[in-house]
């Protein structure tokens, strides 16, 4: 995930929402969100495959980070 979309300054002195995380049922749902964001022209970093799950990060029009996340399921 790029610094450009994710980096922001978290502080207890700043009022407001830090970020919004949306739980997804699996990697397929995260990918569906990526496709939808592409359709409507929203910039994002693509789906990241991490050791603990799949994540897609974008920003809303106010600059708030929106994270679509699905934990990795062990077989």
Phi and psi in degrees as GROMACS dihedral restraints (atoms count N, CA, C in turn):
[ dihedral_restraints ]
;  ai    aj    ak    al  type     phi  dphi    fc
    3     4     5     6     1   -79.5    20    10
    4     5     6     7     1   152.1    20    10
    6     7     8     9     1   -61.8    20    10
    7     8     9    10     1   -31.9    20    10
    9    10    11    12     1   -59.9    20    10
   10    11    12    13     1   -41.1    20    10
   12    13    14    15     1   -88.7    20    10
   13    14    15    16     1   -31.9    20    10
   15    16    17    18     1   -92.8    20    10
   16    17    18    19     1   -35.0    20    10
   18    19    20    21     1   -68.7    20    10
   19    20    21    22     1   132.2    20    10
   21    22    23    24     1  -161.9    20    10
   22    23    24    25     1   163.6    20    10
   24    25    26    27     1   -97.8    20    10
   25    26    27    28     1   114.3    20    10
   27    28    29    30     1   -92.5    20    10
   28    29    30    31     1   126.9    20    10
   30    31    32    33     1  -152.3    20    10
   31    32    33    34     1   144.0    20    10
   33    34    35    36     1   -69.7    20    10
   34    35    36    37     1    -9.4    20    10
   36    37    38    39     1   -88.9    20    10
   37    38    39    40     1   -12.0    20    10
   39    40    41    42     1   -93.2    20    10
   40    41    42    43     1   126.2    20    10
   42    43    44    45     1   -83.3    20    10
   43    44    45    46     1   140.2    20    10
   45    46    47    48     1   123.6    20    10
   46    47    48    49     1  -176.4    20    10
   48    49    50    51     1   -82.1    20    10
   49    50    51    52     1   127.5    20    10
   51    52    53    54     1   -76.0    20    10
   52    53    54    55     1   -53.9    20    10
   54    55    56    57     1  -161.5    20    10
   55    56    57    58     1   163.3    20    10
   57    58    59    60     1  -118.4    20    10
   58    59    60    61     1   127.8    20    10
   60    61    62    63     1  -111.8    20    10
   61    62    63    64     1   127.6    20    10
   63    64    65    66     1  -108.2    20    10
   64    65    66    67     1   120.7    20    10
   66    67    68    69     1   -75.9    20    10
   67    68    69    70     1   131.4    20    10
   69    70    71    72     1  -114.6    20    10
   70    71    72    73     1   151.4    20    10
   72    73    74    75     1   -72.5    20    10
   73    74    75    76     1   -20.4    20    10
   75    76    77    78     1   179.9    20    10
   76    77    78    79     1   179.8    20    10
   78    79    80    81     1   -59.7    20    10
   79    80    81    82     1   -32.8    20    10
   81    82    83    84     1   -63.5    20    10
   82    83    84    85     1   -38.6    20    10
   84    85    86    87     1   -70.1    20    10
   85    86    87    88     1   -38.6    20    10
   87    88    89    90     1   -61.1    20    10
   88    89    90    91     1   -43.5    20    10
   90    91    92    93     1   -63.4    20    10
   91    92    93    94     1   -37.6    20    10
   93    94    95    96     1   -62.7    20    10
   94    95    96    97     1   -38.5    20    10
   96    97    98    99     1   -64.6    20    10
   97    98    99   100     1   -39.2    20    10
   99   100   101   102     1   -60.0    20    10
  100   101   102   103     1   -45.2    20    10
  102   103   104   105     1   -61.2    20    10
  103   104   105   106     1   -41.6    20    10
  105   106   107   108     1   -65.9    20    10
  106   107   108   109     1   -43.6    20    10
  108   109   110   111     1   -61.6    20    10
  109   110   111   112     1   -39.9    20    10
  111   112   113   114     1   -60.8    20    10
  112   113   114   115     1   -43.4    20    10
  114   115   116   117     1   -58.9    20    10
  115   116   117   118     1   -38.0    20    10
  117   118   119   120     1   -99.5    20    10
  118   119   120   121     1     5.7    20    10
  120   121   122   123     1    78.0    20    10
  121   122   123   124     1    29.0    20    10
  123   124   125   126     1   -92.0    20    10
  124   125   126   127     1   127.2    20    10
  126   127   128   129     1   -68.3    20    10
  127   128   129   130     1   143.3    20    10
  129   130   131   132     1  -157.0    20    10
  130   131   132   133     1   173.9    20    10
  132   133   134   135     1   -96.3    20    10
  133   134   135   136     1     2.6    20    10
  135   136   137   138     1    83.8    20    10
  136   137   138   139     1   169.7    20    10
  138   139   140   141     1   -79.5    20    10
  139   140   141   142     1   123.6    20    10
  141   142   143   144     1   -97.8    20    10
  142   143   144   145     1   132.7    20    10
  144   145   146   147     1  -100.0    20    10
  145   146   147   148     1   109.6    20    10
  147   148   149   150     1  -107.3    20    10
  148   149   150   151     1   168.4    20    10
  150   151   152   153     1   -63.0    20    10
  151   152   153   154     1   -23.5    20    10
  153   154   155   156     1  -110.0    20    10
  154   155   156   157     1     0.6    20    10
  156   157   158   159     1   160.0    20    10
  157   158   159   160     1  -167.5    20    10
  159   160   161   162     1  -115.4    20    10
  160   161   162   163     1   139.0    20    10
  162   163   164   165     1  -140.7    20    10
  163   164   165   166     1   144.4    20    10
  165   166   167   168     1  -132.4    20    10
  166   167   168   169     1   128.0    20    10
  168   169   170   171     1  -121.0    20    10
  169   170   171   172     1   133.4    20    10
  171   172   173   174     1  -142.6    20    10
  172   173   174   175     1  -179.9    20    10
  174   175   176   177     1  -126.9    20    10
  175   176   177   178     1   146.0    20    10
  177   178   179   180     1   -82.1    20    10
  178   179   180   181     1   174.8    20    10
  180   181   182   183     1   -59.1    20    10
  181   182   183   184     1   -21.6    20    10
  183   184   185   186     1   -89.7    20    10
  184   185   186   187     1     1.0    20    10
  186   187   188   189     1    89.9    20    10
  187   188   189   190     1     4.4    20    10
  189   190   191   192     1   -76.7    20    10
  190   191   192   193     1   133.6    20    10
  192   193   194   195     1   -70.2    20    10
  193   194   195   196     1   132.3    20    10
  195   196   197   198     1  -117.5    20    10
  196   197   198   199     1   125.9    20    10
  198   199   200   201     1  -116.7    20    10
  199   200   201   202     1   124.1    20    10
  201   202   203   204     1  -100.4    20    10
  202   203   204   205     1   120.8    20    10
  204   205   206   207     1  -134.1    20    10
  205   206   207   208     1   139.8    20    10
  207   208   209   210     1  -133.5    20    10
  208   209   210   211     1   123.5    20    10
  210   211   212   213     1   -68.8    20    10
  211   212   213   214     1   150.7    20    10
  213   214   215   216     1   -70.7    20    10
  214   215   216   217     1   133.8    20    10
  216   217   218   219     1  -101.6    20    10
  217   218   219   220     1   122.8    20    10
  219   220   221   222     1   -80.3    20    10
  220   221   222   223     1   135.2    20    10
